[in-house]
Amino acid sequence: MGAGLPLFRRFAGLAERLPRHPLLSGPTPVLPCALPGVADLWVKHDERSTPRYGGNKPRKLEFLIGDALARRSRRLVTSGGLGTNHGLATALLARDAGLATTLLLVDQPVTDAVRHQLLLLHAAGARLRYGGGVLGAAREGALELARATLAGERPRVVPTGGSSACGNLGFVSAGLELAEQVRAGALPEPRRVFVPIGTGGTLAGLAVGLKLAGLATRVVGVLVTDILPPSQRRLARLAGATVRLLRRHAPEAPALRIGPGDFDRVTDQLGEGYGAPTPAGREAVAAAAEVGLALENTYTGKALAGLRDAARRGILDGPTLFWNTYNAVDVAAALAPLPEPTALPAPFQRFFDGGR
């Protein structure tokens, strides 16, 4: 499939015009998966997309960090739940690039996994700010941007989940990567590809990339959040903004039109809300483990539950791809020893004392 990023191979000269901080070393594997009850299933193994942190986040952060460095920023400011994976990936990968990170955190169900994640976030060097809800996080963000600006850090805001026109370009390239693997015979062209919907950037960028590559594959997003959940119209707007940014840097790119009808959105796997496990999600995680696929309960377990339900209802009528967006790199080992909870900023310490 050649060297370099598929997006840059598609548009000559784009690498010189579009800032990128390289993180991925090449395409992630795609392999068949013998999951009981699902015929002709394939998995895109993004769980080890980079040695430092796996999953879908590095694909977006290549462009977001590249943009920040090009603007001479010294600090990224982003947001997420208390157990944010996006925040951890940002803190780790930005620190490697010489950038500091501030995380604006909002409430989610507090589990042992969330407590562990808070320790990882602190160990990764992130500055933690507690917002409680979305409005509180916005207030904390305004204060943090003011402080960082006064300190000469040229702060850059990274939207939650890295879902922006800039970040989504990582999944435009991912769609082209998949098309190259199809044409190389690594897998048949999928009829559908399933991913979780959090902030929606992965789904929006992938839809653009698949259409740009000429594949007829349908993108199916399984909703996993009730915190500003993106509608199909919002997903279409994200995709449209991504196309416009691409054409700004590569005018030869086609003016693709992505509408709400280009997305399939599954909304019945959310359960009680973001971060709250569901019985179907737990069953999917256990079933995946039986075939050697490690998932978790917040994103990928619910996405696979949606795929398994579609199989039970006879909706899957051809090759199906599950895009594994989970990080399988042992971040804790790299950051050990982890801090004590008392090292965290005061607003977070109560979560280790039974506080919700």
ROPAMI-90174 format. One record per atom (N, C-alpha, C): residue in one letter; x, y, z. Coordinates in steps of 0.2 Angstrom, whole numbers, padded with zeros to 4 digits, always signed. Example, Ala and Ser with C-alpha at 12.3 -4.5 7.8 and 13.67 -1.06 7.14 Angstrom:
<pts>
A+0066-0028+0039;A+0062-0022+0039;A+0066-0016+0039;S+0064-0011+0035;S+0068-0005+0036;S+0064+0000+0039;
</pts>
This chain:
<pts>
M+0004-0006+0000;M+0000+0000+0000;M+0004+0006+0000;G+0011+0006+0000;G+0015+0011+0000;G+0016+0015+0007;A+0021+0019+0007;A+0023+0022+0013;A+0019+0029+0014;G+0019+0031+0020;G+0015+0037+0021;G+0008+0037+0023;L+0005+0043+0024;L-0002+0043+0026;L-0006+0042+0019;P-0012+0038+0020;P-0016+0038+0014;P-0019+0044+0011;L-0020+0049+0016;L-0023+0055+0014;L-0018+0059+0010;F-0012+0059+0012;F-0006+0062+0008;F-0005+0059+0002;R-0005+0052+0001;R-0004+0049-0005;R-0010+0051-0010;R-0016+0052-0008;R-0021+0054-0012;R-0021+0061-0015;F-0018+0065-0011;F-0018+0072-0014;F-0010+0075-0013;A-0007+0075-0019;A+0000+0076-0019;A+0001+0084-0017;G+0006+0084-0013;G+0008+0091-0010;G+0004+0093-0004;L-0001+0089-0002;L-0005+0090+0004;L-0001+0090+0011;A+0004+0086+0011;A+0008+0085+0017;A+0012+0091+0018;E+0014+0095+0013;E+0017+0102+0014;E+0013+0107+0016;R+0006+0106+0015;R+0001+0112+0016;R-0003+0111+0023;L-0003+0105+0025;L-0007+0103+0031;L-0003+0101+0037;P-0003+0104+0042;P+0001+0102+0048;P-0001+0096+0051;R+0004+0092+0052;R+0003+0085+0055;R+0009+0083+0060;H+0007+0081+0066;H+0012+0078+0070;H+0012+0070+0070;P+0016+0067+0066;P+0016+0060+0065;P+0016+0056+0071;L+0011+0051+0072;L+0010+0047+0077;L+0009+0040+0075;L+0005+0038+0070;L+0004+0032+0067;L+0010+0030+0062;S+0012+0024+0063;S+0018+0022+0059;S+0016+0018+0052;G+0009+0016+0052;G+0007+0013+0046;G+0000+0011+0047;P-0003+0007+0042;P-0010+0005+0043;P-0011+0000+0049;T-0017+0000+0052;T-0018-0005+0057;T-0021-0011+0054;P-0020-0017+0057;P-0022-0023+0053;P-0030-0024+0053;V-0032-0027+0048;V-0039-0029+0048;V-0040-0037+0047;L-0043-0040+0052;L-0043-0048+0052;L-0050-0050+0053;P-0052-0056+0050;P-0058-0060+0052;P-0059-0061+0059;C-0065-0061+0061;C-0067-0063+0068;C-0072-0068+0069;A-0071-0073+0072;A-0076-0079+0073;A-0080-0078+0079;L-0084-0072+0079;L-0089-0071+0084;L-0095-0075+0083;P-0097-0079+0088;P-0103-0083+0088;P-0109-0078+0086;G-0113-0081+0081;G-0119-0077+0080;G-0119-0071+0075;V-0112-0070+0073;V-0111-0065+0068;V-0107-0068+0062;A-0110-0068+0056;A-0107-0071+0050;A-0103-0066+0047;D-0097-0068+0044;D-0093-0063+0040;D-0091-0057+0043;L-0089-0058+0049;L-0087-0052+0053;L-0079-0051+0053;W-0077-0044+0052;W-0070-0042+0052;W-0069-0037+0057;V-0063-0036+0059;V-0061-0031+0064;V-0056-0027+0062;K-0056-0021+0062;K-0051-0016+0061;K-0047-0015+0068;H-0041-0017+0068;H-0038-0017+0075;H-0034-0010+0076;D-0038-0005+0078;D-0035+0001+0080;D-0033+0001+0087;E-0034-0004+0091;E-0032-0004+0098;E-0025-0003+0099;R-0020-0004+0094;R-0013-0003+0095;R-0011+0002+0089;S-0015+0007+0088;S-0013+0012+0083;S-0006+0015+0084;T-0004+0016+0090;T+0002+0019+0091;T+0005+0015+0097;P+0012+0015+0098;P+0015+0011+0104;P+0013+0015+0111;R+0012+0021+0110;R+0011+0025+0116;R+0004+0025+0119;Y-0001+0025+0114;Y-0008+0025+0116;Y-0012+0022+0110;G-0016+0018+0111;G-0020+0015+0105;G-0027+0018+0104;G-0031+0015+0100;G-0038+0017+0099;G-0038+0022+0093;N-0044+0025+0093;N-0045+0030+0088;N-0042+0037+0089;K-0040+0039+0096;K-0038+0046+0097;K-0032+0048+0094;P-0027+0044+0093;P-0021+0046+0089;P-0022+0048+0082;R-0027+0045+0079;R-0028+0047+0072;R-0030+0055+0072;K-0034+0057+0076;K-0036+0064+0077;K-0031+0068+0079;L-0027+0066+0084;L-0022+0070+0088;L-0016+0071+0083;E-0015+0067+0078;E-0010+0069+0073;E-0011+0076+0070;F-0017+0077+0069;F-0018+0084+0065;F-0019+0089+0070;L-0022+0088+0076;L-0024+0093+0081;L-0017+0095+0084;I-0013+0091+0086;I-0006+0093+0089;I-0002+0096+0083;G-0002+0094+0077;G+0001+0097+0072;G-0001+0104+0071;D-0008+0105+0071;D-0010+0112+0070;D-0008+0116+0076;A-0008+0114+0082;A-0006+0118+0088;A+0002+0120+0088;L+0006+0115+0086;L+0013+0116+0085;L+0014+0121+0079;A+0010+0121+0074;A+0011+0126+0069;A+0009+0133+0071;R+0005+0133+0076;R+0003+0140+0078;R+0007+0142+0084;R+0012+0138+0086;R+0017+0140+0091;R+0013+0140+0098;S+0008+0135+0099;S+0005+0135+0105;S+0009+0131+0110;R+0008+0132+0116;R+0012+0128+0122;R+0007+0124+0126;R+0000+0125+0125;R-0005+0122+0129;R-0011+0120+0125;L-0014+0114+0126;L-0020+0112+0124;L-0025+0112+0129;V-0031+0114+0128;V-0037+0114+0133;V-0042+0110+0130;T-0044+0105+0133;T-0049+0100+0131;T-0054+0098+0137;S-0059+0094+0135;S-0064+0092+0140;S-0066+0085+0139;G-0069+0082+0144;G-0072+0075+0144;G-0075+0073+0151;G-0077+0067+0151;G-0079+0065+0157;G-0074+0063+0162;L-0075+0062+0169;L-0070+0061+0174;L-0065+0055+0171;G-0068+0050+0168;G-0063+0045+0165;G-0062+0045+0158;T-0061+0051+0156;T-0060+0053+0149;T-0054+0049+0146;N-0055+0045+0140;N-0050+0042+0137;N-0046+0047+0132;H-0051+0051+0129;H-0048+0057+0125;H-0043+0061+0129;G-0045+0063+0135;G-0041+0067+0139;G-0034+0064+0140;L-0034+0057+0142;L-0028+0054+0143;L-0023+0054+0137;A-0026+0052+0131;A-0023+0052+0125;A-0020+0058+0124;T-0024+0064+0124;T-0021+0070+0123;T-0015+0072+0128;A-0016+0071+0134;A-0011+0073+0139;A-0004+0069+0137;L-0005+0063+0136;L+0001+0059+0134;L+0005+0061+0128;L+0001+0061+0123;L+0004+0062+0116;L+0006+0070+0115;A+0002+0074+0118;A+0004+0081+0118;A+0010+0082+0122;R+0011+0079+0128;R+0017+0080+0132;R+0023+0077+0128;D+0022+0072+0124;D+0028+0069+0120;D+0030+0075+0115;A+0025+0079+0113;A+0027+0084+0108;A+0029+0090+0111;G+0029+0091+0117;G+0032+0097+0121;G+0026+0102+0123;L+0020+0099+0123;L+0014+0103+0124;L+0011+0101+0131;A+0009+0106+0135;A+0005+0105+0141;A-0002+0104+0139;T-0006+0101+0144;T-0013+0100+0143;T-0017+0101+0149;T-0023+0105+0148;T-0028+0106+0154;T-0034+0102+0152;L-0037+0098+0157;L-0043+0094+0156;L-0048+0097+0160;L-0054+0099+0157;L-0060+0101+0160;L-0065+0095+0161;L-0066+0093+0167;L-0069+0087+0168;L-0076+0087+0170;V-0081+0083+0167;V-0088+0084+0170;V-0090+0077+0172;D-0095+0077+0176;D-0097+0071+0180;D-0099+0065+0175;Q-0098+0059+0178;Q-0100+0053+0175;Q-0101+0048+0181;P-0104+0042+0180;P-0104+0037+0185;P-0097+0036+0187;V-0096+0036+0194;V-0089+0035+0197;V-0088+0028+0198;T-0084+0024+0195;T-0082+0017+0196;T-0075+0017+0197;D-0073+0011+0199;D-0066+0010+0200;D-0062+0011+0194;A-0064+0010+0188;A-0061+0011+0182;A-0060+0019+0181;V-0065+0023+0183;V-0065+0030+0183;V-0059+0033+0188;R-0059+0030+0194;R-0054+0032+0199;R-0047+0031+0197;H-0046+0025+0194;H-0040+0023+0191;H-0038+0028+0185;Q-0043+0030+0181;Q-0041+0035+0176;Q-0039+0041+0178;L-0042+0044+0184;L-0041+0050+0186;L-0033+0050+0189;L-0031+0045+0192;L-0024+0044+0194;L-0020+0044+0187;L-0022+0041+0182;L-0018+0041+0176;L-0017+0048+0173;L-0023+0052+0173;L-0023+0058+0170;L-0018+0063+0174;H-0018+0062+0181;H-0013+0066+0185;H-0006+0064+0183;A-0005+0058+0183;A+0002+0055+0182;A+0004+0057+0175;A+0000+0058+0170;A+0002+0060+0163;A+0003+0067+0163;G+0003+0071+0168;G+0005+0078+0168;G-0001+0083+0167;A-0007+0080+0166;A-0013+0085+0164;A-0014+0089+0170;R-0016+0096+0169;R-0019+0100+0174;R-0026+0099+0174;L-0029+0097+0180;L-0036+0095+0180;L-0040+0100+0183;R-0046+0102+0180;R-0051+0106+0182;R-0057+0103+0182;Y-0061+0104+0188;Y-0067+0101+0189;Y-0073+0105+0187;G-0077+0103+0182;G-0083+0108+0180;G-0089+0105+0183;G-0090+0099+0185;G-0097+0096+0187;G-0101+0095+0181;G-0104+0100+0178;G-0108+0099+0172;G-0105+0103+0166;V-0109+0103+0161;V-0106+0106+0155;V-0105+0114+0156;L-0110+0117+0159;L-0109+0124+0160;L-0103+0126+0165;G-0103+0122+0170;G-0097+0123+0174;G-0090+0122+0171;A-0090+0117+0166;A-0084+0116+0163;A-0082+0122+0158;A-0088+0124+0155;A-0087+0130+0151;A-0084+0136+0155;R-0086+0137+0161;R-0084+0143+0165;R-0076+0141+0167;E-0075+0135+0169;E-0068+0133+0170;E-0063+0134+0164;G-0066+0133+0158;G-0062+0133+0152;G-0061+0141+0151;A-0065+0145+0152;A-0064+0152+0150;A-0059+0155+0155;L-0059+0153+0161;L-0054+0155+0166;L-0047+0152+0164;E-0047+0146+0162;E-0041+0143+0160;E-0038+0146+0154;L-0042+0147+0149;L-0039+0151+0143;L-0036+0157+0145;A-0040+0161+0149;A-0037+0168+0151;A-0030+0167+0155;R-0030+0162+0159;R-0023+0161+0163;R-0018+0159+0158;A-0019+0155+0154;A-0014+0152+0149;A-0012+0158+0144;T-0017+0162+0142;T-0015+0167+0138;T-0011+0172+0141;L-0012+0174+0147;L-0008+0179+0151;L-0001+0176+0152;A-0001+0169+0153;A+0006+0166+0154;A+0010+0165+0147;G+0007+0168+0141;G+0010+0167+0135;G+0010+0160+0132;E+0006+0156+0134;E+0006+0149+0132;E+0002+0148+0125;R-0001+0153+0122;R-0005+0153+0116;R-0009+0147+0116;P-0014+0146+0121;P-0018+0140+0122;P-0022+0139+0115;R-0023+0132+0114;R-0028+0130+0108;R-0033+0125+0111;V-0039+0127+0110;V-0045+0123+0112;V-0045+0117+0107;V-0045+0111+0110;V-0047+0105+0107;V-0054+0102+0109;P-0059+0102+0104;P-0065+0100+0106;P-0065+0093+0109;T-0071+0092+0113;T-0071+0086+0116;T-0071+0080+0111;G-0067+0075+0113;G-0066+0069+0108;G-0062+0071+0102;G-0059+0077+0102;G-0055+0079+0096;G-0059+0079+0090;S-0066+0080+0091;S-0071+0080+0085;S-0071+0087+0082;S-0067+0089+0077;S-0067+0095+0074;S-0065+0094+0067;A-0066+0099+0062;A-0064+0097+0055;A-0057+0095+0055;C-0053+0098+0059;C-0046+0097+0059;C-0045+0089+0061;G-0047+0088+0067;G-0046+0081+0070;G-0049+0076+0066;N-0055+0077+0063;N-0059+0072+0059;N-0055+0070+0052;L-0050+0074+0050;L-0046+0072+0044;L-0042+0066+0046;G-0041+0064+0052;G-0038+0058+0054;G-0042+0052+0052;F-0048+0053+0052;F-0053+0047+0050;F-0055+0048+0043;V-0054+0053+0039;V-0054+0053+0032;V-0049+0049+0029;S-0043+0050+0032;S-0037+0046+0030;S-0038+0038+0032;A-0041+0037+0038;A-0043+0030+0040;A-0048+0027+0035;G-0052+0031+0032;G-0057+0028+0027;G-0053+0026+0021;L-0048+0030+0019;L-0044+0029+0013;L-0040+0023+0014;E-0037+0022+0020;E-0033+0016+0022;E-0037+0010+0022;L-0043+0010+0024;L-0047+0004+0023;L-0048+0002+0016;A-0050+0007+0012;A-0051+0006+0005;A-0045+0003+0002;E-0039+0005+0004;E-0032+0002+0001;E-0032-0005+0003;Q-0034-0007+0009;Q-0034-0014+0012;Q-0039-0018+0008;V-0045-0015+0006;V-0050-0019+0002;V-0047-0020-0005;R-0044-0016-0008;R-0041-0016-0014;R-0035-0021-0015;A-0032-0021-0009;A-0026-0026-0008;A-0028-0033-0007;G-0035-0034-0006;G-0037-0041-0004;G-0037-0043+0003;A-0036-0038+0008;A-0035-0040+0015;A-0042-0042+0017;L-0047-0039+0014;L-0054-0040+0016;L-0059-0039+0011;P-0065-0042+0011;P-0070-0039+0006;P-0073-0033+0008;E-0075-0029+0003;E-0078-0023+0004;E-0084-0024+0009;P-0084-0020+0015;P-0089-0021+0020;P-0096-0018+0018;R-0101-0021+0019;R-0108-0018+0018;R-0109-0013+0024;R-0106-0014+0030;R-0107-0009+0035;R-0101-0009+0040;V-0100-0003+0043;V-0094-0003+0047;V-0097+0000+0054;F-0096-0003+0059;F-0099-0001+0066;F-0094+0003+0070;V-0096+0009+0073;V-0091+0012+0077;V-0096+0015+0083;P-0093+0017+0089;P-0097+0020+0094;P-0098+0028+0092;I-0103+0031+0094;I-0104+0038+0093;I-0103+0041+0100;G-0098+0045+0101;G-0097+0049+0107;G-0099+0056+0105;T-0093+0060+0103;T-0094+0066+0100;T-0095+0066+0092;G-0094+0061+0089;G-0096+0060+0082;G-0091+0061+0077;G-0085+0063+0079;G-0080+0065+0074;G-0077+0059+0070;T-0076+0053+0074;T-0074+0047+0071;T-0079+0045+0065;L-0085+0045+0067;L-0090+0043+0062;L-0091+0048+0056;A-0090+0054+0057;A-0091+0059+0052;A-0085+0059+0047;G-0079+0058+0050;G-0073+0058+0046;G-0073+0052+0042;L-0075+0046+0045;L-0075+0040+0041;L-0080+0040+0036;A-0085+0043+0036;A-0090+0044+0031;A-0087+0047+0025;V-0084+0053+0027;V-0080+0057+0021;V-0075+0052+0018;G-0071+0049+0022;G-0066+0045+0019;G-0068+0039+0014;L-0073+0036+0017;L-0076+0030+0013;L-0079+0033+0006;K-0083+0038+0007;K-0086+0041+0000;K-0080+0043-0004;L-0075+0047-0002;L-0069+0049-0006;L-0066+0043-0009;A-0066+0037-0006;A-0062+0031-0008;A-0067+0028-0013;G-0073+0029-0014;G-0077+0026-0018;G-0080+0020-0016;L-0080+0019-0009;L-0083+0013-0006;L-0091+0014-0005;A-0095+0009-0006;A-0102+0010-0004;A-0104+0008+0003;T-0099+0007+0007;T-0100+0005+0014;T-0104+0010+0018;R-0109+0007+0022;R-0113+0011+0026;R-0109+0012+0033;V-0109+0018+0036;V-0106+0019+0042;V-0112+0019+0047;V-0111+0015+0052;V-0117+0014+0058;V-0114+0016+0064;G-0116+0021+0067;G-0114+0023+0074;G-0119+0021+0079;V-0116+0018+0085;V-0120+0016+0090;V-0119+0022+0096;L-0124+0025+0098;L-0124+0030+0102;L-0122+0028+0109;V-0117+0031+0112;V-0115+0029+0119;V-0115+0035+0124;T-0117+0041+0122;T-0117+0046+0127;T-0124+0050+0127;D-0126+0053+0132;D-0132+0057+0133;D-0129+0064+0135;I-0123+0065+0134;I-0120+0072+0135;I-0119+0075+0129;L-0124+0080+0127;L-0124+0083+0120;L-0123+0078+0114;P-0128+0073+0114;P-0127+0068+0109;P-0128+0070+0102;P-0123+0069+0097;P-0124+0072+0090;P-0130+0068+0087;S-0134+0072+0084;S-0139+0070+0079;S-0136+0068+0072;Q-0140+0065+0068;Q-0138+0064+0061;Q-0137+0071+0058;R-0141+0076+0059;R-0139+0082+0056;R-0133+0085+0058;R-0131+0084+0065;R-0125+0087+0068;R-0119+0083+0064;L-0120+0076+0064;L-0115+0072+0060;L-0113+0075+0053;A-0119+0076+0050;A-0118+0079+0043;A-0114+0085+0043;R-0116+0090+0048;R-0112+0096+0048;R-0105+0095+0049;L-0103+0090+0054;L-0096+0089+0055;L-0093+0086+0049;A-0096+0082+0045;A-0093+0079+0039;A-0092+0085+0034;G-0097+0089+0033;G-0097+0095+0029;G-0091+0100+0030;A-0090+0101+0037;A-0085+0105+0039;A-0078+0102+0037;T-0078+0096+0038;T-0072+0092+0037;T-0070+0092+0029;V-0075+0091+0025;V-0074+0092+0018;V-0071+0099+0016;R-0074+0104+0019;R-0072+0111+0017;R-0065+0112+0019;L-0063+0110+0025;L-0056+0111+0027;L-0051+0107+0022;L-0053+0101+0021;L-0049+0097+0016;L-0048+0101+0009;R-0054+0104+0007;R-0053+0107+0000;R-0050+0114+0001;R-0049+0117+0007;R-0046+0123+0008;R-0038+0121+0007;H-0036+0115+0009;H-0029+0114+0008;H-0027+0110+0002;A-0033+0106-0001;A-0032+0103-0007;A-0038+0104-0011;P-0037+0110-0015;P-0043+0112-0019;P-0045+0107-0024;E-0041+0102-0026;E-0043+0097-0031;E-0047+0092-0028;A-0048+0092-0021;A-0052+0087-0018;A-0060+0088-0020;P-0064+0083-0022;P-0070+0084-0024;P-0075+0087-0018;A-0080+0091-0020;A-0084+0094-0016;A-0090+0089-0014;L-0088+0084-0010;L-0093+0079-0008;L-0098+0082-0004;R-0104+0079-0004;R-0110+0081+0000;R-0112+0075+0004;I-0111+0076+0011;I-0113+0071+0016;I-0119+0074+0019;G-0125+0070+0019;G-0131+0072+0022;G-0133+0067+0028;P-0138+0069+0032;P-0140+0065+0037;P-0142+0058+0035;G-0144+0057+0029;G-0146+0050+0027;G-0140+0046+0025;D-0133+0049+0026;D-0127+0045+0025;D-0125+0041+0031;F-0129+0042+0036;F-0127+0039+0043;F-0133+0035+0045;D-0131+0029+0048;D-0136+0025+0052;D-0134+0026+0059;R-0139+0027+0063;R-0138+0029+0070;R-0142+0024+0075;V-0139+0020+0079;V-0142+0016+0083;V-0142+0019+0090;T-0148+0020+0093;T-0149+0024+0099;T-0151+0019+0105;D-0152+0013+0104;D-0155+0009+0110;D-0150+0005+0114;Q-0144+0007+0113;Q-0139+0003+0117;Q-0136+0008+0123;L-0138+0014+0124;L-0135+0019+0129;L-0136+0016+0136;G-0142+0013+0137;G-0144+0012+0144;G-0145+0018+0148;E-0143+0018+0154;E-0144+0024+0159;E-0140+0030+0157;G-0135+0030+0153;G-0131+0036+0151;G-0124+0034+0150;Y-0120+0039+0148;Y-0113+0039+0147;Y-0110+0036+0153;G-0106+0031+0151;G-0102+0028+0156;G-0105+0023+0161;A-0112+0022+0160;A-0116+0017+0164;A-0116+0010+0160;P-0113+0005+0162;P-0113-0001+0159;P-0120-0004+0158;T-0121-0008+0153;T-0128-0011+0151;T-0127-0019+0151;P-0132-0023+0152;P-0131-0030+0152;P-0129-0032+0145;A-0132-0029+0140;A-0130-0031+0133;A-0123-0029+0131;G-0120-0023+0134;G-0114-0021+0133;G-0109-0026+0137;R-0111-0028+0143;R-0106-0033+0146;R-0106-0040+0143;E-0112-0042+0140;E-0112-0048+0136;E-0107-0048+0130;A-0108-0042+0127;A-0103-0041+0121;A-0096-0041+0123;V-0094-0038+0128;V-0087-0038+0130;V-0085-0045+0132;A-0089-0049+0135;A-0087-0056+0137;A-0087-0060+0131;A-0091-0059+0126;A-0091-0063+0120;A-0085-0061+0116;A-0083-0055+0116;A-0077-0053+0112;A-0071-0056+0115;A-0071-0056+0122;A-0065-0059+0126;A-0064-0066+0124;E-0069-0070+0122;E-0069-0077+0121;E-0065-0078+0114;V-0065-0073+0110;V-0062-0073+0103;V-0056-0069+0103;G-0053-0067+0109;G-0047-0063+0109;G-0047-0056+0108;L-0053-0053+0109;L-0054-0046+0107;L-0055-0042+0114;A-0051-0038+0116;A-0052-0034+0122;A-0056-0028+0121;L-0062-0027+0124;L-0066-0021+0124;L-0067-0018+0131;E-0071-0013+0131;E-0073-0010+0138;E-0081-0008+0138;N-0083-0006+0143;N-0091-0005+0144;N-0093+0001+0142;T-0089+0006+0141;T-0092+0013+0140;T-0093+0014+0132;Y-0088+0012+0128;Y-0089+0014+0121;Y-0090+0007+0117;T-0084+0003+0117;T-0084-0002+0112;T-0088-0008+0113;G-0090-0009+0120;G-0094-0015+0122;G-0101-0013+0119;K-0104-0007+0120;K-0110-0005+0118;K-0110-0005+0110;A-0105-0003+0107;A-0105-0003+0099;A-0106-0010+0097;L-0102-0015+0100;L-0102-0022+0098;L-0109-0025+0100;A-0112-0022+0105;A-0119-0025+0107;A-0124-0023+0102;G-0123-0017+0099;G-0127-0014+0093;G-0126-0019+0087;L-0120-0021+0086;L-0119-0025+0080;L-0122-0032+0081;R-0121-0035+0087;R-0124-0041+0088;R-0132-0041+0088;D-0135-0036+0090;D-0142-0035+0090;D-0144-0035+0082;A-0140-0031+0078;A-0142-0031+0071;A-0141-0038+0068;A-0136-0042+0070;A-0136-0049+0067;A-0142-0053+0069;R-0144-0052+0076;R-0150-0056+0078;R-0156-0055+0074;R-0157-0048+0072;R-0163-0046+0069;R-0162-0047+0061;G-0157-0050+0059;G-0156-0051+0052;G-0154-0045+0047;I-0152-0040+0050;I-0150-0034+0047;I-0144-0035+0043;L-0139-0038+0045;L-0133-0039+0042;L-0133-0044+0036;D-0132-0041+0030;D-0133-0045+0024;D-0127-0045+0020;G-0121-0045+0023;G-0115-0046+0019;G-0109-0045+0024;P-0103-0044+0022;P-0097-0043+0026;P-0098-0037+0031;T-0097-0037+0037;T-0097-0032+0042;T-0091-0031+0045;L-0089-0024+0046;L-0083-0022+0050;L-0084-0019+0056;F-0081-0022+0061;F-0081-0018+0068;F-0075-0015+0069;W-0075-0008+0070;W-0069-0004+0070;W-0068-0003+0078;N-0062-0006+0080;N-0061-0006+0087;N-0057+0000+0089;T-0061+0005+0092;T-0058+0011+0094;T-0055+0011+0101;Y-0054+0005+0104;Y-0052+0005+0111;Y-0044+0005+0111;N-0042+0008+0117;N-0034+0008+0118;N-0032+0001+0122;A-0028-0003+0119;A-0025-0009+0122;A-0018-0008+0124;V-0015-0002+0124;V-0009-0001+0127;V-0009+0000+0134;D-0004-0003+0138;D-0004-0003+0145;D-0001+0004+0147;V-0005+0009+0148;V-0003+0015+0150;V-0001+0016+0157;A-0004+0012+0161;A-0002+0012+0168;A+0005+0010+0169;A+0007+0005+0166;A+0014+0002+0167;A+0019+0007+0165;A+0017+0011+0160;A+0022+0017+0158;A+0022+0022+0162;L+0017+0024+0166;L+0016+0029+0171;L+0018+0027+0178;A+0019+0021+0179;A+0020+0018+0186;A+0026+0022+0189;P+0026+0023+0196;P+0021+0022+0201;P+0015+0027+0200;L+0009+0025+0201;L+0004+0030+0201;L+0003+0034+0207;P+0001+0041+0207;P+0001+0045+0213;P-0005+0042+0218;E-0004+0044+0224;E-0010+0043+0229;E-0015+0048+0227;P-0022+0046+0229;P-0027+0051+0228;P-0026+0058+0231;T-0023+0058+0236;T-0022+0065+0239;T-0017+0069+0235;A-0014+0067+0230;A-0010+0071+0226;A-0015+0075+0221;L-0021+0072+0220;L-0025+0076+0215;L-0028+0082+0218;P-0030+0087+0213;P-0033+0093+0216;P-0039+0091+0220;A-0040+0096+0225;A-0045+0094+0230;A-0052+0092+0227;P-0055+0095+0222;P-0061+0093+0220;P-0062+0086+0218;F-0056+0083+0216;F-0057+0076+0214;F-0055+0071+0219;Q-0053+0073+0225;Q-0051+0068+0230;Q-0057+0065+0233;R-0063+0068+0233;R-0069+0065+0236;R-0072+0059+0233;F-0070+0058+0226;F-0072+0052+0223;F-0068+0046+0225;F-0063+0047+0229;F-0060+0041+0232;F-0062+0040+0239;D-0066+0044+0242;D-0069+0043+0248;D-0076+0042+0248;G-0079+0039+0243;G-0086+0037+0243;G-0090+0042+0240;G-0087+0048+0238;G-0091+0054+0235;G-0093+0052+0228;R-0099+0054+0226;R-0101+0053+0219;R-0101+0060+0215;
</pts>
